[in-house]
Amino acid sequence: MANGEGLSGLSADFATTARVLGDERSPERICAHYRLERQLSDRLRQAPAHLRGAVYSDVYSELFDRLPDHPQKAATLHTGRARREASILSGFLGPRVTYLELGCGDAMVTFDVAGRVSRAYGVDVTDALIRHDRAPPNFEFVKTDGVNLPMPSESVDLAYSNQLMEHLHPQDAEAQLREISRVLKPGARYLCVTPSRLTGPHDVSVFFDYEATGFHLREYDYRSLRKLGLASGFRRVEFHMLLKGRRIPLPFVLAAGLEWALDAAPVTWRARLARHRLLQVAVGINAVMYR
């Protein structure tokens, strides 16, 4: 497997990885994606804090502009994905709920949720993937600089993100969590779904490296995310496993123990184990943070 320096050096098990992920692009297109994402993510990693807000928006807009076959663009064609994701949120929704999705991407999940809440906000650094002509009347796009949320304090009943935390610069993660806590009403919840570093990488670098080197600036585990949530002002952080659309509580001690065992395994073994759906479910991070 490549060490991250050889931008065109696909891993020896590239074909298996592509099949598992359902990525039908040619090796040449995946290499082009990786080269571009490495260049753009390095710009973001190296940007000083006072400039990162503009850089977040610029690099993601450039990525989608220059990659017409980016997997997220293909995903916008499949509304079933959004319906399945929105169904997992159904127990937290209601006609009086103000809902906020961070890193909304194409906003298809937010569009679906909008019919079951009072107000639905989609937050992202760019709206390049959003079909505004399909937006429901109670939807509003809110542009963020990657950290700050230009919204009133204590105005949101439920915040949600899926595949967002790993895209934040590590220096910005706690600041954004504090912003999420600020806009939540007392007692409200933030549902955070993020991939585990122990089954990663989960960005395009999975075809090249053992660690995320693209736009996943940091992939978390149960221990590091819990510590970050508590440090950011949330009073409690719980974890669940998702099985067939159902949330099953996962005690932190059990979650941390499983991670310890995986951490002790050789990285090559862990990479092979990561392809198994059961392991992905067991360590895929589904956190509930309480304001």
N, C-alpha and C positions, 0 to 999 in steps of 0.2 A: 504494500500500500504506500501511496505517496506520503511524503513528510510535510506537505503543505507548500513547499517551495516550487516543486514541479507542477506548474499550473495545468499542464495537459496530461499528467500522469494518472490515468484512471486506475482504480484499485483492481486487483486481480479478480475479485468477485463482483465486478461491476454489473454483469448481466443478471446475476441473482438478486442483487440489491434493486436494480431497476424493475425486475419482475415483481418483487415483493411490494415495492412502492407504487407499481402501476404506472411508471414513467416510460412512455413510449417514444421519447425523443431519441434521436441518434446520438452516438457518443460525441460527434462533432458539436452538436447543439448544446449538450450538457457541458462540454469543455468551454464553449463560448459563454454560457451562463456563469460558470464558475469563475472564469477570468474576470468578467465584468463585476460580479458580486464581490470578489476579493478586492478589486480596485476601489469600489465604492465603499465597502465596509471599512477598509483601511482609512479612507478619508474621514469616516465617522469616528473611528477609534482615536484618531490623532487630532480631531478637532478640539480646540479649547472650549471649556464649558460655556462661555458667553456667546459662542458662535454655533453651538450644536443644534439649537432650535432650527435655524435656517438649513443646516446641513442635513438633518433628518428628512425634511421635505424634499430637498434637492436630490438626494441620492435615490430615494424610493421612486420619485417621479422619473428620474433618468433610467432606473432599472426597468420599469414597466414600458417606457417609451422605446427602449432599445431592444427589448425582448418580447416580440409579438407572441412567442410560444411559451411564455412563462406559465408554469402550472396553475398559478392563481387565476390567470385569465381564462384558462380552460374550465376551471372550477365554477366560474360564474355562470356557465351554461347549465349547471346541474342544480336545480332548485331543491332536489331531494336532500342534498347535503345540508342546506339551511334548515329545512323542515325537521330533520333528525336532530340537529343541534338545538333548535328552538324547543323541541319537545322535552329535552332534558331540563329546560328552564321552567317548564309549565307550572311546577309546584310553587314557584316563587313569584308568579305573575298575578295580576288582578286589575280590575278597572280603575283603581285609584293609584296604581303604581306608576312612578316616574322611573323609567328604565334608561340606563346608560351603558353603551357598549364601547369599550376602549379598543383601539386597533381594529375598527370595524371592517376594514378592507373593502369588499364590494357591498357591504351593508345588507346582504341578503338575509342574514339572521335577524338583524334589527328590523327589517321590513316585515318579516314574518311575525316577530314579537309584537310589533306595533298594533296589531289588531286585538291584542289582549291586554293592553295597558293604556294609561291616560296619555302619556307622552313618551316618545322614544328618541333618544339622542344617539347618534353615531359619531364617535370621535376618532380622528386619525390625522396623520401628518399630511396626507394628500387624499383627494377624492377621485383620483385618476381611475379607479375601478368601479365607481358608483354610477349606476344608471338612474340619474335624478328624475327622468321621465316616468320611472316606475315607482317612485317613492310615495308612500301613503301620506295623507294630509297631516298626521300628527308626528311625522318624522322631521328631525332637524339635524343637519350635519354641522359638527363643531370642529374647526381646525385647531390642532394643538401643535406646539413647538416640540413635542416629544416628552414634555414633562408637565407643563402648566395646563390647567383646565379652566378656560374662561367661562366659568359658571358660578352661580351663587353658592355660598356655603349652605350645608344642610338642606339641599334641594332634591336629592336623589334617594329613592327607596331601594334600588337594586343596581349595582354595578357588575359588569361582566366583561371578562376578556378571555380569549382563546388564542393561544400562540402570540402573545404580546410581550410578556416579561422578558423573554429571551432576546428580543430585539432591542431592548433598552441598553444604552451604555451603562456599565456597572456603576458609574458615578451618579447616574440619574435615577436609578431604580428606587432608592429610598425616597428621593424627592417626589417622584410620581406617586408612590404609595401614600405619602402624606397628603398629596393633593386629592387622591381618591377618598381618603378618610375625611378630608375637609368637606367635600361636596355631599357626602352621605349624611342622612339624617341619623340622629342617635338611635342605636339599636339596629341600623340597617346593615346589609351584608354586601360583601364583594366576593363574587365567585371567580376564581382565577384558575384557568387551565393552562398548563405549560408543560412541555415535554421534559422528561428526566434526562439529565446528562449521562446517566448510567446506561441508557439505551440509545444514546446519540452517536454521532451528531445527527441533528434533525433538519439541518439546512442542506443546501446543495453540496456542501463539503463531505457529506456521507459517501459520495462516490470517490473521494480522494484521501480523506484523513480519518483519524480516530477521535479527533476533537473538532468542535465547531470552529470554522475559520471564515465563514461568510457573514451573513447578516444576523446570525445568532451570536450576539456579542458576549452573552453568557448564558449557558444552560444550567438550570438549578437542580437541586435534589430536595427531598423533604426537609432535611435539617437546615439547609441554608435559606430556604424560602420561609420557613417558620420563624427563624431568627430575624430575618429581614422584616417580615410582617409585624412582629412584636416591637421591633425597634422603630417602626414607622408610626406607632400610635394605635394600632389595632389591639383590642383587649384580649382577643382569643383567635387562634388559628386552628381549624380542624381540617381533616383530610377524609376523602371518600374514594372508593373505587366505583367505576361505572360499569355495570354489567347489564347488558340488554336494556339500556335506558334507565336503569334503577341505580340510585345512590346507596352504597353500602358503606357505613362508617368504618374507617380504618384507623385503629389506635396508633398514635404517634410512635410508641415504643416498638410496635411491630414493624411499622414502615421504616423506622431508622435501623432496625436490626437487619431487615432485608437489604437495605442499601449498604450496610457494613459488609455483608457477605459478598455482594456484587463488587464492591470496591476492592475486596481482597483477591478477586479472580484476575487472571491475566487479561489484558485488554483485548487480545485476539479472541479469547473464549467469550468475553462479554459481548463483543461485536456479533458473534454468531448467535448467541442466546437472544440478543435484542430483536432478532427477526421473528421470534415466537410471540404470537398474539397474547398469550396468557401473561408473559412477563411484562409486555407493554401495558396491559391493563393493571397489573399489580403495582408498577412503579410510575405509571403515567400520573402526573401530579394534578389532582383536582382539589383545590383548597377553597375553604370558606373562611373568610376573614370578617370578624364582627367588629363593627364600629363601637 
